[in-house]
Amino acid sequence: MSPQEETKVYIANAFSLQMLETDAVIRFKKVPIETVKQLLTNNNYISAIGHEATAKYLSELLSIPISTNRISIKLKPGTILIVFQLKGGRISGELTYELIKNMPYEFWLVEVLA
């Protein structure tokens, strides 16, 4: 990657194999919130958060604007995907802001290496 190129960073609430265009070597790493804030602050990031309540909660949690943006993404080598993962099992009914706010979560860094 040349010095002028910036790493493409996405934030999403899921990872899917459909995000890959071809065979890939991928690294998954659980990361602390501080790492997420640093990556989003230091890069032009694209939100792929399709759920309004999740985007609102992430904006508050990270103190960084996260927009609702239901898009399909394709990951390539050098691309970084930050995944916001809610923990706590299957949710019946609507996923509301209050419900999200009270659920445990973790962040995962997904990197396409090759």
C-alpha distances in whole Angstrom, upper triangle without the diagonal:
4,7,8,6,8,8,11,14,18,21,24,27,26,24,25,24,24,21,20,19,20,20,18,18,18,19,21,22,25,24,26,26,25,21,21,23,20,17,19,20,16,15,16,17,19,22,24,27,30,32,34,35,32,30,33,33,30,30,33,31,28,29,26,27,26,28,29,27,28,25,24,20,18,15,12,10,8,11,14,17,20,23,27,29,33,35,39,39,40,41,44,44,42,39,40,39,42,41,37,38,40,38,36,32,29,25,23,19,18,15,14,13,13
4,5,5,8,10,13,16,20,23,26,29,29,27,28,28,28,24,23,23,23,24,22,22,22,22,24,25,27,26,28,28,26,23,23,24,21,18,20,20,17,15,16,18,20,24,25,29,32,34,35,37,34,32,34,35,31,31,34,33,29,30,27,28,28,29,31,29,30,27,26,23,21,19,16,14,12,14,16,20,22,26,29,32,35,38,41,42,43,44,47,47,44,42,42,41,43,43,39,40,42,40,39,35,32,28,26,22,21,18,17,16,17
4,6,8,10,13,16,20,23,26,29,30,28,30,30,30,26,25,25,26,27,24,24,23,23,25,25,27,25,27,26,24,22,22,22,19,17,18,18,14,13,15,17,20,24,26,29,32,34,35,36,34,31,33,34,30,29,32,31,27,28,25,26,26,28,30,28,30,28,27,24,23,20,18,16,13,15,17,20,22,26,29,32,35,38,41,42,43,44,47,47,44,41,42,40,42,42,39,39,41,40,38,34,31,27,26,22,22,19,19,18,20
4,6,10,12,15,19,22,25,29,29,28,29,29,29,25,25,25,26,27,25,25,24,25,26,26,28,26,28,27,25,23,22,22,19,17,18,17,14,12,13,16,18,22,24,27,30,33,33,35,32,30,32,33,29,28,31,31,27,27,24,25,25,26,28,26,28,26,26,22,21,20,18,17,14,15,17,20,22,26,28,32,35,38,41,42,43,43,46,46,43,40,41,39,42,42,38,38,41,40,38,34,32,28,26,23,23,20,20,20,21
4,7,9,12,16,19,22,26,26,24,26,26,25,21,21,21,22,24,21,22,21,21,23,24,26,24,26,25,24,21,20,20,18,15,16,16,13,11,11,13,16,19,21,24,27,30,31,32,30,27,30,30,27,26,29,29,25,26,23,23,23,24,26,24,25,23,22,19,18,16,14,13,11,12,14,17,19,23,25,29,32,35,38,39,40,40,43,43,40,37,38,36,39,39,35,36,39,37,35,32,29,25,23,20,19,17,16,17,18
4,6,9,12,16,19,22,23,22,24,24,24,20,20,21,22,23,21,21,20,20,21,21,23,21,22,21,20,17,16,17,14,12,12,13,10,7,8,10,13,16,18,21,24,27,27,29,26,24,26,27,23,23,26,25,21,22,19,20,19,21,23,21,23,21,20,17,17,15,13,13,10,10,11,14,16,20,22,25,29,31,35,36,37,37,40,40,37,34,34,33,35,35,32,32,35,33,32,28,25,22,20,17,17,15,15,16,18
4,6,10,13,16,19,20,18,20,21,21,17,17,18,20,20,18,17,16,16,17,17,19,18,19,19,18,15,14,15,13,10,11,12,10,7,8,9,11,14,16,19,22,25,26,27,24,22,25,25,21,21,24,23,20,21,18,19,18,20,21,20,21,19,18,15,14,12,11,10,7,6,7,11,13,16,19,22,26,28,32,33,33,34,37,37,35,32,32,31,33,33,29,30,32,31,29,25,22,19,17,13,13,11,12,13,15
4,7,10,13,17,17,16,17,18,18,14,15,16,18,19,17,17,15,16,17,17,19,18,20,19,19,16,14,15,14,10,10,13,11,8,7,7,8,11,13,16,19,21,23,24,21,19,22,23,19,19,23,22,19,20,17,17,16,17,18,16,17,15,14,11,11,9,9,10,7,5,6,8,11,14,17,20,24,26,30,30,31,31,34,34,32,29,30,28,31,31,27,28,31,29,27,24,21,17,16,13,12,11,11,13,15
4,7,10,14,14,14,16,17,17,14,15,17,19,20,17,17,15,15,15,15,16,15,16,15,16,13,10,12,11,8,8,11,10,7,7,5,6,9,10,13,16,19,20,21,18,16,19,19,16,16,19,18,15,17,14,14,13,14,16,14,16,14,14,11,11,10,11,12,9,6,5,6,7,11,13,17,20,23,26,27,28,28,31,31,28,25,26,25,27,27,23,24,27,25,24,20,18,14,13,10,10,10,11,14,16
4,6,10,11,11,13,15,15,12,14,16,19,20,17,18,15,15,14,15,16,15,16,15,16,14,11,12,13,10,9,12,13,10,9,5,5,6,7,9,12,15,17,18,15,13,16,17,13,14,18,17,14,17,14,13,11,12,13,11,12,11,11,9,10,9,12,13,12,8,6,5,6,8,11,14,17,20,24,24,24,25,27,27,25,22,23,22,25,24,20,22,24,22,21,18,16,13,12,10,10,11,12,15,18
4,7,9,10,13,16,16,13,16,18,21,22,19,19,16,16,14,14,14,13,14,13,14,13,9,11,13,10,8,12,14,12,11,7,6,5,6,7,11,12,14,15,11,10,13,13,10,11,15,14,12,14,12,11,9,10,11,10,11,11,12,10,13,12,15,16,15,11,9,6,5,6,7,11,14,17,20,21,22,22,24,24,22,19,19,18,21,20,17,18,20,19,18,14,13,10,10,9,10,12,14,18,20
4,6,8,10,14,14,11,15,18,20,21,19,19,16,16,14,15,14,14,16,14,17,15,12,14,16,14,12,16,17,15,14,11,9,6,5,5,8,10,12,13,10,9,13,13,10,13,16,14,14,16,14,13,10,11,10,9,10,10,10,10,12,12,16,18,17,13,11,7,6,5,6,9,12,15,18,18,18,18,21,21,19,16,17,16,19,18,15,17,19,17,16,13,12,10,10,10,11,13,15,19,21
4,7,10,14,14,13,16,19,22,22,20,21,17,17,14,15,14,14,16,14,17,16,13,16,18,16,15,18,20,19,18,14,13,10,8,6,8,9,12,12,8,9,13,12,10,13,16,14,14,17,16,15,12,12,11,11,11,12,12,12,15,15,18,20,20,16,14,10,8,5,5,6,8,11,14,14,14,15,18,18,16,13,15,14,17,15,12,14,16,14,14,11,10,9,10,11,12,15,17,21,23
4,7,10,11,10,13,17,19,19,18,18,15,15,12,14,14,15,17,17,20,18,15,18,20,18,17,21,22,20,20,16,14,12,9,9,10,11,15,15,12,13,16,16,14,17,19,18,18,21,19,19,15,16,14,13,12,12,11,11,13,13,17,18,19,15,13,9,9,6,7,7,10,12,15,14,14,15,18,19,17,15,17,17,20,18,15,17,19,16,15,12,12,10,10,11,10,14,15,19,20
4,7,8,7,10,14,15,15,14,14,11,12,10,13,13,15,18,18,21,18,16,19,21,18,18,22,22,20,20,16,15,13,11,11,13,15,18,19,15,16,20,19,17,20,22,20,20,23,21,21,18,18,17,15,14,13,11,10,11,10,14,15,16,13,11,8,9,7,10,9,13,15,17,16,17,18,21,22,21,18,21,21,24,21,18,21,22,19,18,15,13,12,10,10,8,11,12,16,17
4,5,6,8,11,13,13,13,14,12,14,13,16,17,19,22,22,24,22,20,23,24,21,21,25,25,23,22,19,17,15,12,13,14,16,20,21,18,19,22,22,20,23,26,24,23,27,25,24,20,20,18,16,14,13,10,10,10,10,13,16,17,14,14,11,13,11,13,13,15,17,19,18,17,19,22,23,22,20,23,24,26,24,21,24,25,22,21,18,17,15,13,13,11,13,13,16,17
4,5,6,9,10,10,10,12,11,13,13,17,18,21,24,24,27,24,22,25,26,23,23,27,27,24,24,21,19,18,15,17,17,20,23,25,22,22,26,26,24,26,29,27,27,30,27,27,23,23,22,19,17,15,12,11,10,10,12,14,17,14,15,13,15,14,16,16,19,20,22,21,20,22,25,26,25,24,27,27,30,27,25,28,29,25,24,21,20,18,15,15,12,13,12,15,15
4,5,7,9,11,12,14,13,16,16,19,21,23,26,26,28,26,23,26,27,24,23,27,27,24,23,20,18,17,14,16,16,19,22,24,22,22,26,26,24,26,29,28,27,30,27,26,23,22,20,18,15,12,9,9,8,9,12,15,17,15,15,14,16,15,18,18,20,22,24,23,22,23,25,26,25,24,26,27,30,28,25,28,30,27,26,23,22,20,18,17,14,15,13,17,16
4,7,9,11,11,13,12,14,14,17,19,21,23,23,25,23,20,23,24,20,20,24,23,20,19,17,14,14,12,14,15,18,21,23,20,20,24,24,22,24,27,26,24,27,24,24,20,20,18,16,14,11,8,6,5,6,9,12,14,11,12,10,13,13,16,17,20,22,24,23,23,24,26,27,25,24,26,26,29,27,25,27,29,26,25,22,20,18,15,14,11,12,11,14,14
4,6,7,7,10,10,13,14,18,20,22,25,25,27,24,22,25,25,21,22,25,25,22,21,18,17,17,15,18,19,22,25,27,24,24,27,27,25,27,30,29,27,30,27,26,23,23,22,19,17,14,11,9,6,5,7,10,13,11,12,12,15,15,19,19,22,24,27,26,25,27,29,30,29,27,30,30,33,31,28,30,32,29,28,24,22,20,17,15,12,11,9,12,11
4,7,8,12,13,16,18,21,24,25,28,29,30,27,25,28,28,24,24,27,26,23,22,20,18,19,17,20,21,24,27,29,27,26,30,30,28,30,33,32,30,32,30,29,26,25,24,21,19,16,12,10,6,7,8,10,14,12,15,15,18,19,22,23,26,28,31,29,29,30,32,33,32,30,33,33,36,34,31,34,35,33,32,28,26,23,20,19,15,14,11,13,12
4,6,10,12,15,18,21,24,26,29,30,31,28,27,29,29,25,26,30,28,25,25,23,22,23,20,23,24,27,30,32,29,29,33,33,30,32,35,34,32,35,32,32,29,28,27,24,22,19,15,13,10,9,9,11,14,14,16,16,20,20,24,24,28,29,32,30,30,32,34,35,34,33,35,36,38,36,33,36,37,34,33,30,27,25,21,20,16,14,11,12,10
4,7,10,13,16,19,23,25,28,29,31,27,26,30,29,26,27,30,29,26,26,24,23,24,22,25,26,29,32,33,30,30,34,34,31,33,36,34,33,35,33,33,30,30,29,26,25,22,18,16,12,11,10,11,14,15,16,17,20,20,24,24,27,28,31,30,30,32,35,36,35,33,36,36,39,37,34,36,37,34,32,29,27,24,21,19,15,13,10,11,8
4,6,10,13,16,19,21,25,26,27,24,23,26,26,22,24,27,26,23,24,22,21,22,21,23,25,28,31,32,29,28,32,32,29,31,34,32,30,33,30,31,28,28,28,25,24,21,18,15,12,9,8,8,11,12,13,14,17,18,22,22,25,26,29,28,29,31,34,35,34,32,35,35,37,35,32,34,35,32,30,27,24,21,18,15,12,10,7,7,5
4,7,10,13,17,19,23,25,26,22,22,25,24,21,23,26,25,23,24,22,22,23,22,24,26,29,31,32,29,29,32,31,28,30,33,31,29,32,30,31,28,29,29,27,26,23,20,17,14,11,10,9,11,12,13,14,16,17,21,21,25,25,28,28,29,31,34,36,35,33,35,35,37,35,31,33,34,31,29,25,22,20,16,14,10,8,6,5,5
4,7,10,13,15,19,21,22,19,18,22,21,18,20,23,22,20,22,20,20,20,19,21,23,25,28,29,25,25,29,28,25,27,29,27,25,28,27,27,25,26,26,24,23,21,18,15,13,10,10,9,10,10,10,11,13,14,17,18,21,22,25,25,26,28,31,33,32,29,32,31,33,31,28,30,31,27,25,22,19,16,12,10,7,6,5,6,7
4,6,10,12,16,18,19,16,16,20,19,16,19,22,21,20,21,19,20,20,19,21,24,26,28,28,24,25,28,26,23,26,28,25,23,27,25,26,24,26,26,25,24,22,20,17,16,12,13,11,11,11,10,10,12,13,16,16,20,20,24,24,25,28,31,33,32,29,31,30,32,30,27,28,29,26,23,20,16,14,10,8,6,5,7,7,10
4,7,9,13,15,17,14,14,18,18,15,18,21,20,19,21,19,19,19,18,19,22,23,26,25,22,22,25,23,20,23,25,22,21,24,23,24,22,24,24,23,23,22,20,17,16,13,15,14,14,13,10,10,10,10,13,13,16,17,20,20,22,24,28,30,29,26,28,27,28,26,23,24,25,22,19,16,12,10,7,6,5,7,9,11,13
4,6,10,13,14,11,12,15,15,14,16,19,19,19,21,19,20,19,19,20,23,24,26,25,21,22,24,22,19,22,23,20,19,22,22,23,21,24,24,24,24,23,22,20,19,16,17,16,15,14,11,11,10,10,12,12,16,16,19,20,23,25,28,30,29,26,27,26,27,26,22,23,24,21,18,14,11,9,5,5,7,9,12,13,16
4,7,10,12,10,10,14,15,14,16,19,19,19,21,19,20,19,19,19,22,22,24,23,19,20,22,20,17,20,21,17,16,20,20,22,20,23,23,23,24,24,23,21,21,18,20,19,18,16,13,12,10,9,10,10,13,13,17,18,21,22,26,28,27,23,25,23,24,23,19,20,20,17,14,11,7,6,4,6,9,12,15,16,20
4,7,8,6,7,11,11,11,13,15,16,17,19,17,19,18,19,18,22,22,23,22,19,19,21,18,15,18,18,15,14,17,17,20,18,21,22,23,24,24,23,21,22,19,20,20,18,16,13,12,9,10,10,11,14,15,18,20,23,24,28,29,28,24,25,23,24,23,19,19,20,18,14,11,8,6,6,6,10,12,16,17,21
4,5,6,7,9,10,11,13,15,16,17,20,18,19,19,20,19,22,22,23,21,18,18,19,17,14,16,16,12,11,15,16,18,18,21,22,24,25,25,25,23,24,22,24,23,20,19,15,14,11,12,11,12,14,15,18,21,24,24,28,29,27,24,24,22,22,21,18,17,18,16,13,11,8,7,9,10,13,16,19,21,24
4,5,5,6,9,10,11,12,14,16,18,16,17,16,18,17,20,20,20,19,16,15,16,14,11,12,12,9,8,11,12,15,14,18,20,21,23,23,24,23,24,22,24,23,21,19,15,14,11,11,10,12,14,15,19,21,23,24,27,28,26,22,22,19,20,20,16,15,17,15,13,10,8,7,10,11,15,17,21,22,26
4,5,5,6,9,10,10,12,14,17,16,18,18,20,19,23,23,23,22,19,18,18,16,13,14,14,11,9,11,12,16,16,20,22,23,25,25,26,24,25,23,25,24,21,19,16,15,12,14,13,16,17,19,22,25,27,27,31,31,29,25,25,22,23,23,20,18,20,19,17,14,12,10,12,12,16,18,21,23,26
4,5,5,6,9,10,11,12,15,14,16,17,18,19,22,23,23,22,19,18,20,18,14,15,16,13,11,13,13,16,16,19,21,22,24,24,24,22,23,20,21,20,17,16,12,13,10,12,13,15,18,19,23,25,27,28,31,32,30,26,26,24,25,25,21,20,22,20,18,15,12,9,10,9,13,14,18,19,23
4,5,5,6,8,10,11,13,11,13,13,15,15,19,19,20,19,16,15,16,14,11,12,13,11,8,11,10,13,12,16,18,18,20,20,21,19,20,18,20,19,17,15,11,10,7,10,10,13,15,18,21,23,25,25,29,29,27,23,23,21,22,22,18,18,20,18,16,13,11,8,9,8,12,13,17,19,22
4,6,5,6,8,10,12,11,14,13,16,16,20,20,20,19,16,15,15,14,11,11,12,10,6,8,8,11,11,15,18,19,21,22,23,21,22,21,22,22,19,17,14,13,10,13,12,16,18,20,23,26,27,27,30,30,28,24,23,21,22,23,19,18,21,20,18,15,13,11,13,12,15,17,20,22,25
4,6,5,6,8,11,11,15,15,18,19,22,23,23,23,20,18,19,18,14,14,15,13,10,11,10,14,14,18,20,21,23,23,24,22,23,20,21,20,17,16,13,14,12,15,15,18,21,23,26,29,30,30,34,34,31,28,27,24,26,26,23,22,24,23,21,18,16,13,14,12,15,16,19,20,24
4,6,5,6,9,8,12,13,15,16,20,21,22,22,19,17,19,18,14,14,16,15,11,13,11,13,13,16,19,19,21,20,21,18,19,17,18,17,14,12,9,10,9,12,14,17,20,22,26,28,29,29,33,33,30,27,27,24,26,26,23,22,25,23,21,18,15,12,12,10,12,13,16,17,21
4,6,5,7,6,9,10,13,14,18,19,19,19,16,14,16,16,12,11,14,13,9,11,8,10,10,13,16,16,18,18,19,17,19,17,18,18,15,13,11,11,9,12,13,17,19,22,26,27,28,28,31,31,28,25,24,22,24,25,21,21,24,23,21,18,16,13,13,12,14,15,18,20,23
4,6,8,8,12,13,16,17,21,22,21,22,19,16,17,17,14,13,14,14,10,10,8,10,12,15,18,18,21,21,23,20,22,20,21,21,18,16,14,14,13,16,16,20,22,25,29,31,32,31,34,34,31,27,27,24,26,27,23,22,25,25,23,21,19,16,17,15,17,18,21,22,25
4,7,9,13,15,18,19,23,24,24,25,22,19,21,21,17,16,18,17,13,14,12,14,15,17,20,20,23,22,23,21,21,19,20,19,15,14,13,14,14,17,18,22,25,27,31,33,34,34,37,37,34,30,30,27,30,30,26,26,29,28,26,23,21,17,18,15,17,17,19,20,23
4,6,9,12,15,17,21,22,23,24,21,18,20,21,17,16,19,18,15,15,12,13,13,16,18,18,20,19,20,17,18,16,17,16,13,12,10,12,12,16,17,21,24,27,30,32,33,33,36,35,32,29,29,27,29,30,26,26,29,28,26,23,21,17,17,14,16,15,17,18,21
4,7,10,13,15,18,21,21,22,20,17,19,20,17,15,19,19,15,15,12,12,12,13,16,15,18,16,18,15,17,16,16,17,14,12,11,13,13,16,18,21,24,27,31,32,32,32,35,34,31,28,28,26,29,29,26,26,29,28,27,24,22,18,18,16,17,16,18,20,22
4,7,10,12,15,17,18,19,17,14,16,17,14,13,17,16,13,14,11,10,9,11,13,12,14,13,15,13,14,13,15,16,14,11,10,10,10,13,14,18,21,24,27,28,29,28,31,30,28,25,25,23,26,26,22,23,26,25,24,21,19,16,15,14,14,14,16,19,21
4,6,9,12,14,15,17,15,12,15,16,13,13,17,17,15,16,12,11,9,9,10,9,11,10,11,10,12,12,15,16,15,11,11,10,10,12,14,17,20,23,26,27,27,26,29,28,25,22,23,21,25,25,21,22,25,24,24,20,19,16,16,15,15,15,16,19,21
4,5,8,11,12,14,11,9,12,13,11,11,15,15,13,14,11,9,6,6,7,6,8,8,11,10,13,14,17,19,17,14,12,10,10,11,11,15,17,20,23,24,24,23,25,24,21,19,19,18,21,21,18,19,22,21,21,18,17,14,15,14,15,16,18,21,23
4,6,9,11,13,11,9,13,14,12,13,17,17,16,17,14,13,9,8,7,5,6,6,8,8,11,12,16,18,17,14,12,10,10,10,11,13,16,19,22,22,21,21,23,22,19,17,18,17,21,20,17,19,22,20,21,17,17,14,15,14,14,16,17,21,22
4,6,8,10,7,6,10,11,9,11,14,14,14,16,14,12,8,7,5,5,6,8,10,11,15,16,19,21,21,17,15,12,11,10,9,12,13,17,19,19,19,18,20,19,16,13,14,14,17,17,14,16,19,17,18,15,15,14,14,15,15,18,20,23,25
4,7,9,8,8,11,13,12,13,16,17,17,19,17,14,11,9,5,5,4,7,10,12,16,17,21,24,23,19,18,15,14,13,12,14,14,18,20,19,18,17,18,17,14,12,13,14,17,17,14,17,20,18,19,17,18,17,18,19,18,21,22,26,27
4,6,5,6,9,10,11,12,15,15,16,18,16,14,11,9,6,8,8,11,14,16,19,21,24,27,26,22,20,17,16,14,12,13,13,16,18,18,16,14,16,14,11,9,10,10,14,13,11,14,16,16,17,16,17,17,18,20,20,23,25,28,30
4,5,5,6,9,10,11,13,14,15,16,15,12,10,8,5,9,10,13,16,18,22,23,27,29,28,24,22,19,17,16,14,15,15,18,20,20,19,16,18,15,12,10,9,8,12,13,11,13,16,16,18,17,19,18,20,22,23,25,27,31,33
4,5,5,6,9,10,11,12,14,15,15,13,11,10,9,12,13,16,19,21,24,25,28,30,29,26,23,20,18,16,13,14,13,16,17,18,17,14,16,14,10,8,6,5,9,9,8,9,13,13,15,15,17,17,20,22,23,26,28,32,34
4,5,5,6,9,10,10,12,14,13,12,9,9,8,11,12,15,17,18,21,22,25,27,26,22,20,16,14,12,9,11,10,13,15,16,16,14,16,15,12,9,8,7,10,10,7,9,12,11,13,12,13,13,16,18,19,22,25,28,30
4,5,5,6,9,10,10,11,10,8,5,6,6,9,11,13,16,17,20,21,24,26,25,21,19,16,13,12,10,13,13,17,19,20,19,18,20,18,15,12,11,9,13,13,10,11,15,15,16,14,15,14,16,18,19,22,24,27,30
4,6,5,6,9,10,10,10,8,7,8,8,12,14,17,20,21,24,25,28,29,28,24,22,19,16,15,13,15,14,18,20,21,21,19,20,19,15,12,10,8,11,12,10,10,14,15,16,15,17,16,19,21,22,25,28,31,33
4,5,5,6,8,10,10,10,9,11,11,14,16,19,21,22,25,25,28,29,28,24,21,18,15,14,11,13,12,15,17,19,19,17,19,18,15,12,10,7,9,10,7,7,11,11,13,12,13,14,17,19,21,24,27,30,33
4,5,5,6,8,8,8,6,9,10,13,15,17,19,19,22,22,25,26,24,21,18,15,12,11,9,11,12,15,17,19,20,19,21,21,18,14,13,10,13,13,10,9,13,13,13,11,12,11,14,16,18,21,24,27,29
4,6,5,5,5,5,5,8,10,13,16,18,21,21,24,23,26,27,25,22,19,17,14,14,12,15,15,19,21,23,23,22,24,23,20,17,15,12,14,16,13,12,15,16,16,15,15,14,17,18,20,23,25,28,31
4,6,5,7,8,9,12,14,17,19,22,24,24,27,27,29,30,28,25,22,20,17,16,14,16,16,19,21,23,24,22,24,23,20,17,15,11,13,15,12,10,14,15,15,14,15,15,18,20,23,25,28,31,34
4,6,8,10,10,13,15,18,20,22,24,24,26,25,28,29,26,23,20,18,14,14,11,13,13,16,18,21,22,21,24,23,21,17,15,12,13,14,11,9,12,13,13,11,12,12,15,17,20,23,26,29,32
4,5,8,9,12,15,17,20,21,23,22,24,23,26,26,23,21,17,16,13,13,11,14,15,18,21,23,24,24,26,26,23,20,18,15,17,18,14,13,16,16,15,13,13,12,15,15,18,21,24,26,30
4,7,9,12,15,18,21,22,25,24,26,26,28,28,26,23,20,19,16,17,15,18,18,21,24,26,27,26,29,28,25,21,20,16,18,19,16,15,18,18,18,16,16,15,18,19,22,24,27,29,32
4,6,10,13,15,18,19,22,21,23,23,25,26,23,20,18,16,14,15,14,18,19,22,25,27,28,26,29,28,25,21,20,17,19,21,17,16,20,20,20,17,17,15,18,18,20,22,24,27,30
4,6,10,12,16,17,20,19,22,22,25,26,24,20,18,17,15,16,15,18,19,23,25,27,27,26,28,27,23,20,19,16,19,20,17,17,20,21,21,19,19,17,19,19,21,23,25,28,30
4,7,9,12,14,16,16,19,20,22,24,22,18,16,14,12,13,12,15,16,20,23,24,24,23,25,24,20,17,17,14,17,18,15,15,19,19,19,17,17,15,17,17,18,20,23,26,28
4,6,9,11,15,15,19,20,23,25,23,20,18,16,14,15,14,17,18,22,24,25,24,23,25,23,19,17,16,14,18,19,16,17,21,20,21,19,19,17,19,19,20,22,24,27,29
4,7,9,13,14,18,19,23,25,24,20,19,16,15,15,14,16,17,21,23,23,22,20,22,20,17,15,14,13,17,18,15,17,20,20,21,19,19,18,19,20,20,22,24,28,29
4,6,9,11,15,17,20,23,22,18,17,15,15,14,14,17,18,22,24,24,23,22,23,22,19,17,17,17,20,20,18,20,23,22,23,20,21,19,19,19,19,21,22,25,27
4,7,10,13,16,19,22,22,18,18,15,15,14,15,17,18,21,23,23,21,20,22,20,17,16,17,17,21,21,18,21,24,22,23,21,21,19,19,20,19,21,21,25,26
4,6,10,13,16,19,19,16,16,14,15,14,16,18,20,23,25,25,23,23,24,23,21,19,21,21,24,24,21,24,26,25,25,22,22,20,19,19,17,19,19,23,23
4,7,10,13,17,18,14,15,13,15,14,16,18,20,23,26,24,23,23,25,24,22,21,23,23,27,25,23,25,28,26,26,23,22,20,19,18,16,17,16,20,20
4,6,10,13,14,11,11,10,12,13,16,17,20,23,26,25,24,25,27,27,25,23,25,25,28,27,24,26,28,26,26,22,21,18,17,15,13,14,13,17,17
4,7,10,12,9,11,10,14,14,18,19,22,25,28,27,26,27,30,30,28,26,28,28,31,30,27,29,31,29,28,24,22,20,17,15,13,12,11,14,14
4,7,8,6,8,8,12,13,17,18,22,24,27,27,27,28,30,31,29,27,29,28,31,30,27,29,31,28,27,23,21,18,15,13,10,9,7,10,11
4,6,5,9,10,14,16,20,21,25,27,30,30,30,31,34,35,33,31,32,32,35,33,30,32,34,31,30,26,23,20,17,14,11,9,6,8,8
4,6,9,11,15,17,21,22,26,28,31,31,32,33,36,37,35,33,35,34,36,35,32,33,35,32,30,27,24,20,17,14,11,8,5,5,5
4,7,10,13,16,19,22,25,28,31,31,32,33,36,37,35,32,34,33,35,34,30,32,34,31,29,25,22,19,16,12,10,7,6,7,8
4,7,10,13,16,19,22,25,28,29,29,30,33,34,32,29,30,29,32,31,27,28,31,28,27,23,20,16,14,10,8,6,6,8,10
4,7,10,13,16,19,22,25,26,27,28,31,31,29,26,27,26,29,28,24,25,27,25,23,19,16,13,10,7,6,5,7,10,12
4,6,10,12,16,18,22,22,23,24,27,27,26,22,24,23,25,24,21,22,24,22,20,16,14,10,8,6,5,6,9,12,14
4,7,9,13,16,19,20,21,22,25,26,24,20,21,20,22,21,18,19,21,18,17,13,10,7,6,5,6,9,12,15,18
4,6,10,12,16,16,17,18,22,22,20,17,19,18,20,18,15,16,18,15,14,10,8,6,5,6,7,11,14,17,19
4,7,10,13,14,16,16,19,20,18,14,16,14,16,15,11,13,14,12,11,7,6,5,7,9,11,14,17,20,23
4,6,10,11,12,13,17,18,17,13,15,15,16,14,11,13,13,10,9,5,5,6,7,11,12,16,19,21,24
4,7,8,10,10,14,15,14,11,13,12,13,10,8,10,10,7,6,4,7,9,11,14,16,20,22,25,28
4,6,9,10,14,16,16,13,15,15,15,12,10,12,10,7,5,5,7,10,12,16,18,21,24,27,29
4,7,8,12,14,15,12,14,15,14,11,10,12,10,7,7,8,11,14,16,20,21,25,27,30,32
4,6,10,13,14,12,15,17,16,13,12,15,13,10,10,11,13,16,17,21,21,25,27,30,32
4,7,10,11,10,14,16,16,12,12,16,14,12,13,13,16,18,19,22,23,26,28,31,33
4,6,8,7,10,13,13,9,10,14,13,11,13,14,17,19,20,24,24,28,30,33,35
4,7,8,11,14,14,11,13,16,15,14,16,17,20,23,24,27,28,31,33,36,38
4,7,9,13,13,10,12,16,15,15,18,19,22,24,25,28,29,32,34,37,39
4,6,10,11,9,10,13,14,14,17,18,21,22,24,27,27,31,32,36,38
4,7,8,6,7,10,11,11,14,14,17,18,21,23,24,28,30,33,35
4,5,5,6,9,10,11,14,15,18,19,22,25,26,29,32,35,37
4,5,5,6,9,10,13,14,17,18,21,23,25,29,31,34,37
4,5,5,6,9,12,14,17,19,22,25,27,31,33,37,39
4,5,5,6,10,12,15,18,21,24,26,29,32,35,37
4,5,5,8,9,12,14,17,20,22,26,28,31,34
4,6,8,9,13,15,18,21,24,27,30,33,36
4,7,9,13,16,19,22,25,28,31,34,37
4,6,10,13,16,20,22,26,29,31,34
4,7,11,14,17,20,23,26,29,32
4,7,10,14,16,20,23,25,28
4,7,10,13,16,20,22,25
4,7,10,13,16,19,22
4,6,10,13,15,18
4,6,10,12,15
4,7,9,12
4,6,9
4,6
4
